[in-house]
Amino acid sequence: MLKRYELPPCPVETTLALMGDRWKLLIVRDLLTGTKRFGELKKSLDGISQKVLTQHLRLMEESGLVHREVFAEVPPKVEYTLTELGRSLKSIHDAMWRWGEEYKKRLASEKAQHET
């Protein structure tokens, strides 16, 4: 596990260590739209297990990207929100979105050319 204050010397490696996993990127995607409960995140992240989601949320909380708030209710209500630091990942998310859209368009164009 990456310790918050023991980061690699390369900034790209630091970012990958914190976010270089599809689930973490998708958790950020979902939390960029606002606070979510655990069940909402699980439902949105098709294929993730409860254990893996819990682990990733804990790691993201430890690294300062996510804030976890527990409400004193029965059953307990827990909400997750991006911290200011977590929200700063929006530009990375948006760049990946744009790149993915462009890639899909190019692939579709190449496929159409090969079919004619």
Residue pairs with C-beta under 8 A, 6 or more apart in sequence:
1 59
2 17
2 18
2 59
2 63
4 62
4 63
4 64
7 14
7 17
8 14
8 17
15 92
18 24
18 63
18 65
19 25
19 28
19 89
19 92
21 56
23 45
23 48
23 52
23 53
23 56
24 56
24 59
24 60
25 93
25 96
26 44
26 45
27 41
27 45
27 53
27 56
27 57
27 60
27 66
28 65
28 82
28 86
28 89
28 93
29 93
30 36
30 40
30 41
30 44
30 45
31 41
31 66
31 80
31 81
31 82
31 86
32 82
32 87
32 90
32 93
34 81
35 79
35 80
35 81
36 44
36 79
36 80
36 81
37 77
37 78
37 79
37 80
38 53
38 54
38 57
38 78
38 80
41 53
41 57
41 80
42 48
42 50
42 53
45 53
57 66
57 68
57 80
60 66
60 86
61 67
61 68
64 83
64 85
64 86
65 82
65 83
65 85
65 86
65 89
66 80
66 81
66 82
66 83
66 86
67 80
67 81
67 82
67 83
68 78
68 79
68 80
69 78
69 79
69 80
69 81
70 76
70 77
70 78
71 77
71 78
71 79
82 89
